[in-house]
Every structure is written in C-alpha cells, then in structure tokens.
Amino acid sequence: MNISTWNKKTKTETGQDRMLQLVSCAWTDSRFLYDCFLHYRMKEVEVNHHKIVLVRNEGKFSAVGGLCTHYGAPLIKGALVGNRVRCPWHGACFNTTTGDIEEYPGLDSLPTYKVCLKSLTLWKLRKLTQCVRNFCHTVLLIGGGPASLQCAETLRQNNYGGRIIIVTKDEQLPLDKTKLSKVEKILLRPSDFLQQHGIEVLKEKEVVSVNTEAKTVAFNDGTSQHYDQLLISTGARSVPFIVSCPGAEMENVKLLESYKDAAGIYQMSLGKKAVIIGTSFIGMEVAAYLSDKAASVAVVGKSKFPYQFSLGPDIGKMTMKMLEEKNVKFYMSSDVAEMRGVKGRVKEIVLQNGDVLPADVVIVGIGVIPNSHFLKGSAVEVDSRNAVVVDKFMKTNIPDVFAAGDVASFPLCIREDKRVQIGHWQLAQAHGRVAALNMLNKQTELNSVPFFWTVLLGKSIRYTGYGEGYTDIVFKGNVDERKFLAFYMKGDDVVAAASLNFDPAVAKVAEIMATGKKITKSQAE
C-alpha cells in the first residue's frame, strides 16, 4: 500500500463551528480499498495519525472518524447495520455516510472522509451553524442536564435564531453526571462554546412555579422569565432517608446529586469508614469507587443480591463477589433501623437484625423521584409518581410545553408504547433532540432503544432494552467467569440484554431492536 500524506494550513477552529475544513489528504490505490472489503464491510485504517473507519454498504464506499465522540471507543468494534454504526461501549450511533450522530450519548458527529477509488480525502464537519438571531422568540429550558443541552444544540443546528435560556439550580455549567459516582468533573460544553452559539445559562436559579397561561416561570430569587416555548427537563432527585429512619438527618448522611455532593463524599471518605445504603447502580458504583480509598466500605441492601430485580440474582451475585474481593462488606436482606451519632454526626448504623456498623460517612442511594414539585397548581399533567406525562413527540397536554429526561413519563416504542419513566443518560439526550425538532414543527417521533452502562472496578456492564417484568434469563458465556451475554425474556420474546466482556453483543441487540425486529427465545438459546 502506497500512502502519502500532507497537511494544509487551516483556520483554527473555535468551539464546534460547522465549518468545512480541509485537514489533510491521503492517496492510496484502489486495490487496497477492495482488499479492505474482501472479507469485511468495515475496516479501520490510520492516515496521518487519524483513525478512520472505511465502510462498504450496497457497493458504495464511505469513511468516517474511527473513534466515538463520546468517550473515544473504537467504532471498528461496534455493530454495523446498514449505514449506521453503533458504539460498542455506550450505544451511540453514527451515520457512516454523513457522520451525523443519530443516537446518544455524545454531542458531536464524526468527521467525514471523501473516498475515491484512488484517493481518500479527510474533511472535518461540525454541526452547529451560525444563524441570524431574533430575540422576539424565547425557548426556556428548565434543568441543566443532557436533555436541555441537546435541545439547545439541536435548535441551533436547525437554524433557530431566537433566544435560548437554560436555567439550572447547579453551580456549574451542564456536567457529565455519569461521572459523579467516580467523582470526576467534566463539562459537557465549555462556556465559550455556549456563548459562541448564543446559549444562555442561568446558574443557581431554581424554578418555583410555572404559569402556562401567562407563559412565565417564577424563580426562587423573586425574578421571572417569559417563554414562548418551554422544556421541563429537571430530572429526578434522590429519595431522602429522613422520613423512615431515626438519625438520618445528621450532617454526614449524604445523597449523591451534584458535583459538590460527589466532592464532599470523596473528602469525607478518605481513610474513613463508609456505609452505603442501597445496592442499585449508584450505590454499587460508589462502593466500587471508594473500595481503595476509604478505610472500610460496608453496603446495606434489602434484597438478597445487588441488582436483583434489574439485572437478576446471578449477575448481582457476581458483582457482589467482585467487590468483596476488594474488601467491601455486604449486609444483604437487611435494612437500617436507626442511625446513632454524637453532636449531629453519625457514628454507627444499627440494622434491623441488630448488627451495628461503625460509620464516619453514610451515602444513601435508594431510588429517585421526579423533580416536578414546582408544577403543583399548574395545568401540566403528571402521573401517579409525579412524572410529567408526554406523548411520543415529547409534548405535554399544554401547547408549547415539552418535557424530557428523567422527569418525563413517555411511550416506549419497543414495548408497544407502554408508558415508562427511565433515567438513562442516552434517552435524556434523545428526548431533548425530539423535543427541539417538534418545537420547530419538524414532526419527529421518539423511537430510541434504551441503552445504559454501569462501571465497577474498571469493568463495564452494558444493557439495552426494557426488562421490567421479565420472566426468564438466557445466558451465553459464563457469569462466574465474568464474560457473558444475558437475554431477558418476557414470554417468547427478548425484551432486554446485558453483557460483560462480550462486546459488541449488546450493541448488536440494540440495533436489531431499533429495526423493530423481535428476537425469540429459541434464537437466543
């Protein structure tokens, strides 16, 4: 293979401008291109230090950047279906012809490359446009998470020229909150990017009421803001432990909801005795993270195994063993009776069976509830759990009011439009995009397949679908060896899948589900 490359001087890129830039070129002979696809539809090459994925689809060649824009996963290891490749790590999807991001997580599209029989030309595309601003129209986005940010960016990508305001009670700009349980702080976008694209962020400002007739939102500081269109994307908050447990109001009993919480838990736990209440995803990730930082880590759970009702007892037992190998102690099939302390600080946890656990810090992760309390008295419909009810266009029952993310109850396409509330990062972004397009009267239905992941001690369990009410699990591989693929069955159909060290199996299942096809139990077996 004969490759020669050169660089051309280009304008420095600021933020994420949609500017077409010739970054570099590379020549190769046509024989190499055909050799690439003699046995593969997708092939990774490296040109001028850029990893590129070459794709053959229906006899046509295309090329895109080889690394997922979310966390840099190699897309060559992902699942290719038609002209779409799905990331093997976290499920982001990219169009292999245009580079466009079509499913989340992640914010940026892939760079695209022009492929000819005798040449491969690298072009870099960015997705936000500079548009004429018209402040006669305002979109107000309540909440500083991925749904709001994705909504804002989608509006600008589609040439919306009005005012965009994100309101958040947090002290920071929108963060990648999937990092909180690892106490990492990553801004989703820097401030100069937001300023460049006219996305205002009002920090430390909490909504107290919404008047949908006057189209105004009132804040805790006594100010208010008019809107023409509104997105409610306030997420969910941790269920407090105070109501059910004496002593839970003490100052070293912590919830994990913000970067400030994460940093405080980290500092309080260093070399100290940490007790974690709850054995679902947040609790287990915090336990894993603190396993080599705290003097001791104890985990209290009501079920027999962690994740028992979500991932199943076999996987739960395996994760429990993983953490026990790092000296994490589990107190399962139990609950907290009371917390005892001195001078307002917990010193020990008393379990219902009488066990007493020493504690310098207590982290509570026993579930979440939607942040919709400010809608009380408004005409916006909420369900029995206080989640905001939306249709498949992310519209509420009130014109020009949309909802997205963890706060929303929405119809899930892969489960015959069953109404669900799912707290996945990827879905929140998908909600934000769909809401934005429908704000612009570009009628778009939500058709995303849920995809999430959890990381324990550097090992990622990936999950796709919606497994609530599953009746059986079909395993491939070996759970005890920590290399498996699990199919969650409901009757004769696969409704969800989870894996560890089995990439890109879950990504492939997600792509099959996205096409509307069913996987039967006999196929799974």
Protein Blocks (a to p, Z undefined) as FASTA:
>chain_A
ZZddddddddddehjaccdddfbdcdddfklmmmmmmmbcbdcddeehiacddddeehia
cdddfbdfklopafklmccehjaccdfklopacdfklopafbdedjbdcddddddfkbcc
dddddfbdcddddfkbccddedjbfklmmmmmmmmmnopabdcddddfbfbdcddfklmm
nopacdfbdfklmmmnopacdehiacfbdcfklopacdfkopacddfbdcddebpadddf
klmoghilpmklccdfbfklmmmmmmmmgopacddedjbfklmmmmmmmmmmbmbdcddd
fblbehklmnopklmmmmmmmmmmnopacdehiacfbdcdeehiafbdcdfkopacddfb
dcddebdcddfklmgoiabdcdfkopacddfkopafbehiacedjlbccddfklgopacd
dddfklmmmmmmmmmmmmnopacddfbdcdddddeehiacddedjfehiabdcdehjfkl
opacddddehjacfbdcdehiacklmmmmmmmmnopacdfklmZZ
